[in-house]
Amino acid sequence: MTISVQRTGEVVIRLPDNVQQATIKPLILQTIMPGTQTYTGEYNIYRRLEAWGYPHKTVNHSAGEYARDEDGDGFCEVHSDTMEGFWSLLRSWLRPHRGISHAKLPLYLSFFEFVSCQKTR
């Protein structure tokens, strides 16, 4: 599953067949404007973002890094907290719907995507 979220509240959820570069790249190109600053963890697939035209900064969760202040102003500019918060909400919302079939999961995700975008408007 790939999810992108803008700090303005727009969210896009897609359930790709796999997480290979050939599958992920078109999804990213279709949903994120080239040149957009991106922030992720250090999952291997994200290493290609800069080559695809997206400035990219990471946090290293496995080393205990969850946010980073790069300019010393006391504000952590580099983090993936917005996305982590969204994942938490999605998991909490899906939990009572135990046993969702893989075939119906895209319907649940589309509904959650719609509801999430409506709350921010």
Buried (B, 14 or more C-beta within 10 A) or exposed (E): EBBBBBEEEBBBBBEEEEEEEEBBBEBBEEBBEEEBEBBBBEEEBBEBBEEBEBEBBBBEEEEEBBEBEEEEEEEEEBBBEBBEEBBEEBEEBBEEEEEEEEEEBEEBBEEBBEEBBEEEE
